[in-house]
Amino acid sequence: MAKQNTRAKQNFQQILFFLPIACFILLFYFKISFFSIYIKYLYLSSYCLVFTGIFFVLSILFLIFSAFKFKKHYLFFSILVIFFYVQSITALENILILPINDSLMAYVNHSLFIFVLLVFFRSIYIYRKHYESKSYIYPFGMLLMYSFPFIIFYTHSSLLSGITAKWYEFRNMQVQYFIFDGDLKFSQMICALGLLIFCFQIVFDEKIYQKFLFSKGKSFSSFALFIIFFIIQSFLSNYLYAFNQQSIGRFMAASNLRKRAIIAFQKSLNVVPRNNETHRMLGTTFVSIGDFDKGFKHFMQAIAIKPDDPQAHINAGLVSIKRHNFSDAHNFFSQAIWKNPQNAEAHHYLGFVCSIQNQHDLAIIQFQESLRLNPDDENAHFHLALLLCKQKKHKQALGHFEEALWINPDFVEAYVQMGTLLFQLGAFEEAFAAYKKALHLKPDNDAAKKQFNVATKTAFDYAKQLAVQKKFDIAISIYQLVLKYRTDYSVSINYNIACLYAQKKQVKDSLEYLEKAVQMGYKDWDFFKKDTDFDAIRHQELFVNFINKQK
């Protein structure tokens, strides 16, 4: 009877120990499966499913193998259980948003984790000592079974989430936040059960006292080893946590979840405050929500941490432009170029500031240098073209407008400005086509609408001036061109063309356009009767018949 009770007790303990391990395997399996379904655009989904399936089967085999070979060594299972508990502390800490480097709970977390590692290594040593005649496959089997889940679960909240965030950042897919946070909250239920199991094992299993917890050893060496591991683990934990939060912040910013991005960046800085990249990204996020003061503050902190960071200088210069502090912007961009003369972006923005400060020659030099370093920068081509227009170098300017549009065919502002230049050069048809292309790409573009209306109205007035100067053919061609783009001018233009053909004594052509004007709604017959432009053909038979028909 006593043996049956003992066996039942052992079986019950075995079940309790395997439960958190099985839950962890299922959690990991479904999590990776969910990832593989969600990242179907990575061409890795099928491989992820195969990998997780193999992992799931192997894990079950390891559990069965352990049940027969290691069932008397419950401490190994206790190690895994207490490790779950340690991770629950980290999860709880993340929920409460406590800075790791200022939290007493974090030091408890580190201490427990180091304790688990040392006891784990000690357990392997004792196992090999008592089973020297056995094959080495047993200790290696235990190491594989336990170290693999240790590595995966411990680094999951820091490393895996960070890498995943980077994957999604470049695809800008809207992924819910629970991917990085919810699984840790769910694991707390498993961890709480794990703590109870560990306490139960400590109380009822005397072998732990006899073989492991109270075995003799060199106390000083053990203490020194503990301190070394504690320092290393603390550093790695803080670094990985900071990396995780930085990567999540980058992903949130790319997904336009800027408030969450700010929180993540701030968490990262709480752990590793002297990280210039995190300061720079946090500053960029603040600028994106319109908080230029905080953004500028973090850019300056990034510069203080790493003075040779050209991107931080560039970002600070852009904020200075927003503040209309162009002299400060000039200094920041110059510093960025001094730090890295091959930075095309810095040359571009310095040229932009110089153009605002009316230093046009220097601005052109900077734009040209930017294009030498990066010939595919459509904005540099565009800004250089604008400056060349001011210097009356129209042919060169037109070439850079065309380069900008070749690089980016949807560059609306380039179409507008090129249309203005073409109109000034008298290429009305090309100018109108450029304006229409801009309006086609962005119908609500006010600048394109305004320039288009001004250009067509100017062309219309210019045609009227040519008509007064008796340059009928040129005037007619311009009227016809305007008519293609301005249907609201159709009545006036058709009537005016009819007048010009009448003065040229081309009756049929005149009546053709006059009839079009009538069809479009012309009704001012009193003015028509007095209009001297038709005197040359007024007594022609075709003209008289047309008038009688209208009556």
VOGU-3710 file (C-alpha; in Angstrom, 3 decimals, decimal comma):
1> makqntrakq> 0,000/0,000/0,000  2,855/2,330/0,898  4,559/1,595/-2,417  1,362/2,380/-4,291  1,019/5,689/-2,441  4,640/6,523/-3,185  4,209/5,661/-6,863  0,986/7,666/-7,055  2,743/10,586/-5,410  5,595/10,344/-7,906
11> nfqqilfflp> 3,215/10,136/-10,836  1,302/13,158/-9,534  4,540/15,106/-9,177  5,597/13,989/-12,654  2,350/15,312/-14,123  2,740/18,620/-12,316  6,280/19,004/-13,608  5,396/18,164/-17,187  2,365/20,469/-17,265  4,227/23,807/-17,500
21> iacfillfyf> 6,663/22,329/-20,017  3,825/21,098/-22,192  2,063/24,474/-21,916  5,244/26,224/-22,939  5,662/23,968/-25,981  2,087/24,553/-27,066  2,449/28,297/-26,534  5,638/28,399/-28,558  4,190/26,192/-31,293  1,044/28,253/-31,759
31> kisffsiyik> 2,978/31,502/-31,546  5,382/30,574/-34,328  2,514/29,134/-36,344  0,678/32,443/-35,956  3,800/34,299/-37,102  4,176/32,060/-40,135  0,560/32,686/-41,143  0,887/36,432/-40,627  4,172/36,823/-42,500  2,996/34,958/-45,590
41> ylylssyclv> 4,740/37,526/-47,792  8,167/36,422/-46,528  8,261/33,155/-48,527  9,053/31,478/-45,198  5,606/30,483/-44,017  5,772/26,846/-45,134  9,242/26,441/-43,680  8,143/27,954/-40,367  5,258/25,515/-40,145  7,540/22,570/-40,928
51> ftgiffvlsi> 10,062/23,748/-38,350  7,479/24,190/-35,618  5,941/20,816/-36,430  9,313/19,098/-36,092  10,008/20,989/-32,879  6,651/19,958/-31,471  7,242/16,248/-32,227  10,798/16,293/-30,889  9,648/18,007/-27,713  7,087/15,279/-27,079
61> lflifsafkf> 9,772/12,636/-27,644  12,072/14,395/-25,187  9,295/14,462/-22,619  8,633/10,746/-23,045  12,356/10,035/-22,944  12,737/12,080/-19,763  9,793/10,384/-18,098  11,580/7,033/-18,266  15,193/8,062/-17,820  15,103/11,048/-15,467
71> kkhylffsil> 11,899/10,642/-13,521  13,748/10,459/-10,195  15,564/13,717/-10,734  12,780/16,141/-10,079  15,104/19,070/-9,511  15,661/19,413/-13,238  11,982/20,012/-13,695  12,038/22,373/-10,726  14,766/24,358/-12,452  12,582/24,869/-15,487
81> viffyvqsit> 9,604/25,733/-13,305  11,463/28,369/-11,303  12,722/29,778/-14,566  9,129/30,293/-15,663  8,562/32,101/-12,385  11,580/34,312/-13,008  10,149/35,265/-16,375  6,808/36,060/-14,793  8,597/38,693/-12,718  9,939/40,252/-15,911
91> alenililpi> 6,497/40,146/-17,482  4,924/41,752/-14,420  7,654/44,364/-14,413  6,938/45,226/-18,046  3,244/45,610/-17,257  3,978/47,975/-14,372  6,466/49,891/-16,580  9,224/49,868/-13,974  12,712/50,825/-15,188  14,936/47,772/-14,929
101> ndslmayvnh> 17,975/49,598/-13,650  16,035/51,188/-10,756  13,824/48,248/-9,774  14,493/45,991/-6,788  12,385/43,326/-8,464  14,788/43,342/-11,396  17,712/42,447/-9,131  15,657/39,620/-7,665  14,996/38,493/-11,207  18,706/38,501/-12,048
111> slfifvllvf> 19,638/36,716/-8,830  17,081/33,961/-9,299  18,124/33,457/-12,873  21,798/33,103/-11,967  20,844/30,766/-9,135  18,927/28,607/-11,610  21,885/28,445/-13,991  24,368/27,512/-11,272  22,126/24,828/-9,817  21,514/23,522/-13,315
121> frsiyiyrkh> 25,235/23,148/-14,009  25,719/21,643/-10,562  22,977/19,123/-11,290  24,628/18,016/-14,534  27,919/17,575/-12,666  26,298/15,398/-10,008  24,463/13,376/-12,625  27,686/12,589/-14,469  29,402/11,735/-11,177  26,747/9,176/-10,236
131> yesksyiypf> 26,330/7,747/-13,729  29,864/7,659/-15,118  29,284/4,242/-16,660  26,361/5,525/-18,655  26,605/7,009/-22,111  27,142/10,733/-22,492  23,886/10,954/-24,388  21,964/11,381/-21,148  23,611/14,607/-19,923  23,628/15,986/-23,456
141> gmllmysfpf> 19,996/15,011/-23,830  19,160/16,896/-20,642  21,192/19,884/-21,776  19,366/19,999/-25,111  15,996/19,541/-23,477  16,458/22,327/-20,950  18,871/24,824/-22,485  16,858/25,160/-25,697  13,642/26,254/-23,936  15,748/28,446/-21,602
151> iifythssll> 17,292/30,337/-24,478  14,069/30,702/-26,432  11,869/31,765/-23,559  14,344/34,074/-21,862  15,315/35,962/-25,008  11,823/35,945/-26,463  10,661/39,190/-24,859  13,879/40,948/-25,797  15,523/39,520/-28,880  12,816/37,685/-30,822
161> sgitakwyef> 10,302/40,505/-30,507  12,892/43,033/-31,597  13,869/41,090/-34,702  10,237/40,485/-35,563  9,540/44,199/-35,195  12,286/44,925/-37,705  10,803/42,414/-40,132  7,419/44,087/-39,977  8,830/47,594/-40,107  10,042/47,130/-43,680
171> rnmqvqyfif> 6,681/45,711/-44,715  4,668/48,247/-42,707  2,016/45,658/-41,879  -0,538/46,560/-39,248  0,202/43,973/-36,551  -1,509/44,121/-33,178  0,607/44,917/-30,146  -0,275/41,655/-28,377  2,281/39,837/-30,534  5,024/41,394/-28,432
181> dgdlkfsqmi> 3,259/41,720/-25,107  0,268/39,432/-24,724  2,173/36,158/-24,727  4,145/37,278/-21,680  0,945/38,120/-19,837  -0,504/34,739/-20,717  2,641/32,966/-19,519  2,121/34,378/-16,027  -0,615/31,819/-15,446  1,874/29,061/-16,209
191> calgllifcf> 4,548/30,753/-14,115  2,317/31,027/-11,051  1,631/27,292/-11,237  5,348/26,703/-11,682  6,136/28,558/-8,457  3,661/26,417/-6,515  5,170/23,243/-7,963  8,684/24,351/-7,046  7,671/25,163/-3,477  5,899/21,814/-3,243
201> qivfdekiyq> 9,073/20,045/-4,416  11,269/21,896/-1,912  9,014/20,884/0,986  8,415/17,219/0,174  11,542/15,981/-1,635  14,341/15,334/0,852  16,801/14,468/-1,936  17,052/18,127/-2,798  18,359/18,908/0,683  20,743/15,979/0,714
211> kflfskgksf> 22,256/16,104/-2,770  21,926/19,619/-4,108  21,053/22,452/-1,777  23,329/21,368/1,085  26,146/19,627/-0,763  29,632/20,678/0,228  31,611/22,908/-2,057  33,969/25,841/-2,145  31,830/28,675/-0,862  34,151/31,468/-1,989
221> ssfalfiiff> 34,394/30,118/-5,542  30,643/29,646/-5,723  30,036/33,186/-4,486  32,557/34,653/-6,937  30,999/32,685/-9,769  27,579/33,949/-8,763  28,747/37,575/-8,794  30,356/37,183/-12,221  27,254/35,594/-13,697  25,061/38,215/-12,043
231> iiqsflsnyl> 26,965/41,099/-13,610  27,031/39,501/-17,052  23,369/38,585/-16,974  22,340/42,035/-15,703  24,182/43,703/-18,546  22,769/41,358/-21,172  19,260/41,617/-19,762  19,303/45,407/-19,845  20,810/45,474/-23,314  18,322/42,992/-24,745
241> yafnqqsigr> 15,394/44,765/-23,102  16,568/48,088/-24,512  17,017/46,527/-27,945  13,539/45,050/-27,744  11,876/48,344/-26,824  13,862/50,259/-29,430  12,836/47,826/-32,172  9,202/47,849/-31,084  9,285/51,647/-31,041  10,684/51,679/-34,565
251> fmaasnlrkr> 7,932/49,327/-35,704  5,210/51,360/-33,975  6,499/54,568/-35,557  6,469/52,928/-39,002  2,866/51,852/-38,355  1,874/55,433/-37,363  1,307/54,348/-33,739  3,438/57,242/-32,556  2,324/57,423/-28,918  3,154/53,756/-28,421
261> aiiafqksln> 6,448/54,332/-30,211  7,323/57,147/-27,807  6,540/54,928/-24,798  8,722/52,125/-26,188  11,650/54,467/-26,919  11,393/55,963/-23,440  11,447/52,476/-21,886  14,579/51,720/-23,865  16,239/54,932/-22,667  15,303/54,182/-19,056
271> vvprnnethr> 17,479/51,079/-19,304  20,238/52,333/-21,620  20,089/56,144/-21,406  23,233/56,774/-23,465  22,070/55,382/-26,774  22,291/58,013/-29,476  20,245/55,991/-31,968  17,301/55,689/-29,574  17,456/59,423/-28,776  17,482/60,167/-32,485
281> mlgttfvsig> 14,481/57,948/-33,230  12,568/59,331/-30,247  13,307/62,861/-31,420  12,067/62,003/-34,909  8,840/60,631/-33,438  8,261/63,776/-31,384  8,824/65,895/-34,495  6,301/63,780/-36,421  3,591/64,728/-33,895  4,577/68,408/-34,017
291> dfdkgfkhfm> 6,513/68,610/-30,728  9,635/70,263/-32,116  11,046/71,281/-28,725  11,206/67,734/-27,369  12,420/66,441/-30,698  15,244/68,987/-30,799  16,154/68,134/-27,186  16,643/64,461/-28,019  18,609/65,279/-31,171  20,965/67,375/-29,061
301> qaiaikpddp> 21,309/64,514/-26,557  22,150/62,175/-29,425  24,836/64,623/-30,571  26,206/64,905/-27,022  26,474/61,107/-26,767  27,982/60,660/-30,224  29,291/63,947/-31,665  30,266/62,307/-34,959  26,694/61,188/-35,729  25,826/63,086/-38,942
311> qahinaglvs> 22,169/62,018/-38,945  21,562/63,620/-35,546  23,030/66,891/-36,883  20,816/66,642/-39,972  17,691/66,070/-37,884  18,555/68,986/-35,602  19,055/71,132/-38,699  15,641/70,175/-40,068  13,997/71,183/-36,785  15,875/74,487/-36,964
321> ikrhnfsdah> 14,385/75,057/-40,432  10,923/74,428/-38,996  11,705/77,045/-36,346  13,038/79,434/-39,032  16,467/79,416/-37,342  18,293/79,197/-40,646  21,708/80,149/-39,275  21,520/77,276/-36,762  20,367/74,948/-39,516  23,319/76,074/-41,647
331> nffsqaiwkn> 25,693/75,195/-38,795  24,136/71,776/-38,162  24,292/70,765/-41,824  27,856/72,042/-42,105  28,794/69,953/-39,049  27,174/66,898/-40,611  29,255/67,405/-43,766  32,390/67,909/-41,696  31,681/64,617/-39,883  30,924/62,798/-43,142
341> pqnaeahhyl> 31,760/64,613/-46,393  30,137/61,785/-48,380  26,688/62,409/-46,891  24,543/63,445/-49,853  21,578/64,303/-47,639  23,599/66,854/-45,654  24,813/68,551/-48,857  21,243/68,694/-50,141  19,842/70,341/-47,015  22,756/72,756/-46,754
351> gfvcsiqnqh> 22,029/73,793/-50,332  18,375/74,264/-49,423  19,268/76,551/-46,485  21,738/78,505/-48,616  19,018/79,096/-51,214  16,752/80,488/-48,473  19,602/82,757/-47,335  20,022/83,970/-50,961  23,466/82,363/-51,223  22,544/80,948/-54,603
361> dlaiiqfqes> 26,018/80,144/-55,910  26,898/78,204/-52,756  23,523/76,472/-52,859  24,108/75,319/-56,445  27,499/73,907/-55,454  25,922/71,954/-52,594  23,114/70,595/-54,780  25,610/69,521/-57,424  27,726/67,768/-54,795  24,635/66,041/-53,441
371> lrlnpddena> 23,775/64,793/-56,933  27,340/63,623/-57,483  27,012/61,458/-54,372  23,420/60,427/-55,067  22,327/60,988/-58,683  18,883/59,504/-57,996  17,749/62,170/-55,527  14,729/63,742/-57,230  14,465/66,483/-54,583  18,032/67,639/-55,199
381> hfhlalllck> 17,321/67,801/-58,944  14,135/69,756/-58,240  15,720/72,333/-55,918  18,694/72,784/-58,237  16,296/73,376/-61,143  14,490/76,087/-59,165  17,766/77,912/-58,514  18,813/77,629/-62,151  15,473/79,167/-63,146  16,243/82,165/-60,951
391> qkkhkqalgh> 19,603/82,529/-62,689  17,890/82,350/-66,117  19,666/79,085/-66,959  16,467/77,687/-68,383  17,870/74,838/-70,452  19,814/73,393/-67,518  16,816/73,857/-65,243  14,552/72,032/-67,672  17,031/69,145/-67,770  16,957/68,774/-63,980
401> feealwinpd> 13,148/68,940/-63,905  13,080/66,118/-66,432  15,603/64,126/-64,364  13,462/64,535/-61,257  10,378/63,325/-63,126  12,266/60,409/-64,645  13,253/59,290/-61,139  9,797/59,955/-59,697  7,029/60,138/-62,331  4,520/61,128/-59,620
411> fveayvqmgt> 6,420/64,257/-58,517  3,512/66,727/-58,646  5,423/69,866/-57,684  8,025/69,200/-60,371  5,284/69,098/-63,023  3,914/72,415/-61,751  7,256/74,217/-61,760  8,316/72,721/-65,084  4,990/73,832/-66,547  5,677/77,382/-65,361
421> llfqlgafee> 9,130/77,333/-66,964  7,800/75,925/-70,238  5,094/78,578/-70,336  7,699/81,299/-69,849  9,643/79,794/-72,753  6,521/79,892/-74,948  6,022/76,122/-75,049  2,343/76,467/-74,198  1,232/72,971/-75,149  3,983/71,281/-73,110
431> afaaykkalh> 3,261/73,631/-70,211  -0,471/72,868/-70,204  0,276/69,136/-70,445  2,554/69,387/-67,398  -0,141/71,186/-65,400  -2,774/68,639/-66,405  -0,460/65,798/-65,386  -0,029/67,386/-61,965  -3,789/67,778/-61,573  -4,339/64,211/-62,723
441> lkpdndaakk> -1,981/62,939/-60,014  -3,368/65,243/-57,348  -6,671/66,904/-58,305  -6,816/68,937/-55,099  -3,355/70,453/-55,534  -3,962/74,187/-55,084  -0,646/75,248/-56,605  -1,263/73,233/-59,759  -4,800/74,588/-60,068  -3,651/78,154/-59,611
451> qfnvatktaf> -0,738/77,913/-62,033  -2,850/76,124/-64,618  -5,618/78,717/-64,445  -3,145/81,590/-64,588  -1,270/80,057/-67,528  -4,366/79,325/-69,605  -5,819/82,766/-68,860  -2,519/84,370/-69,821  -2,414/82,362/-73,055  -5,995/83,383/-73,816
461> dyakqlavqk> -5,146/87,065/-73,318  -1,957/86,637/-75,349  -3,966/85,235/-78,267  -6,237/88,282/-78,110  -3,178/90,552/-78,313  -1,893/88,639/-81,333  -5,285/89,064/-82,979  -5,071/92,827/-82,495  -1,603/92,668/-84,088  -3,148/90,874/-87,103
471> kfdiaisiyq> -1,131/87,689/-86,338  -4,168/85,583/-87,025  -2,603/82,144/-87,560  -0,579/82,204/-84,333  -3,571/83,530/-82,413  -5,809/80,764/-83,796  -3,294/78,036/-82,843  -3,066/79,372/-79,282  -6,853/79,612/-78,998  -7,184/76,013/-80,178
481> lvlkyrtdys> -4,560/74,912/-77,667  -6,319/76,642/-74,773  -9,611/75,148/-75,937  -8,179/71,617/-75,462  -7,594/72,270/-71,761  -10,230/74,874/-70,805  -13,723/73,800/-71,826  -15,139/76,614/-69,717  -13,660/79,018/-72,283  -15,309/77,189/-75,206
491> vsinyniacl> -17,950/79,843/-76,057  -15,505/82,748/-76,057  -12,724/80,866/-77,856  -14,967/79,470/-80,613  -16,465/82,931/-81,199  -13,012/84,566/-81,285  -11,679/81,970/-83,738  -14,739/82,602/-85,930  -13,888/86,317/-85,869  -10,281/85,637/-86,916
501> yaqkkqvkds> -11,302/83,413/-89,830  -13,841/86,081/-90,876  -11,070/88,659/-91,022  -9,104/86,196/-93,158  -12,255/85,916/-95,372  -12,444/82,154/-94,812  -16,235/81,917/-94,651  -16,612/78,167/-94,131  -14,090/78,022/-91,296  -15,595/81,096/-89,680
511> leylekavqm> -19,124/79,681/-89,815  -17,884/76,303/-88,453  -16,570/77,898/-85,260  -19,481/80,336/-85,057  -21,890/77,395/-85,127  -19,873/75,698/-82,352  -20,153/78,861/-80,271  -23,940/78,891/-80,767  -24,161/75,223/-79,803  -22,164/75,974/-76,660
521> gykdwdffkk> -24,638/78,691/-75,702  -23,732/81,934/-77,460  -26,813/84,240/-77,541  -25,515/87,803/-77,698  -26,908/88,544/-81,163  -27,082/92,292/-80,619  -23,307/92,412/-80,201  -22,870/90,019/-83,116  -24,736/92,356/-85,472  -22,408/95,217/-84,543
531> dtdfdairhq> -19,157/93,200/-84,483  -16,926/94,651/-87,199  -14,794/91,460/-87,304  -17,479/89,887/-89,518  -17,845/92,841/-91,924  -15,588/91,181/-94,509  -17,986/88,233/-94,928  -21,273/89,673/-93,701  -22,754/89,875/-97,229  -21,569/86,444/-98,308
541> elfvnfinkq> -24,407/84,063/-99,223  -23,299/81,341/-96,783  -23,105/83,849/-93,980  -26,556/85,333/-94,762  -28,089/81,838/-94,859  -26,544/81,031/-91,465  -27,994/84,227/-89,946  -31,435/83,553/-91,378  -31,290/80,024/-90,031  -30,613/81,321/-86,542
551> k> -33,681/83,567/-86,713
//
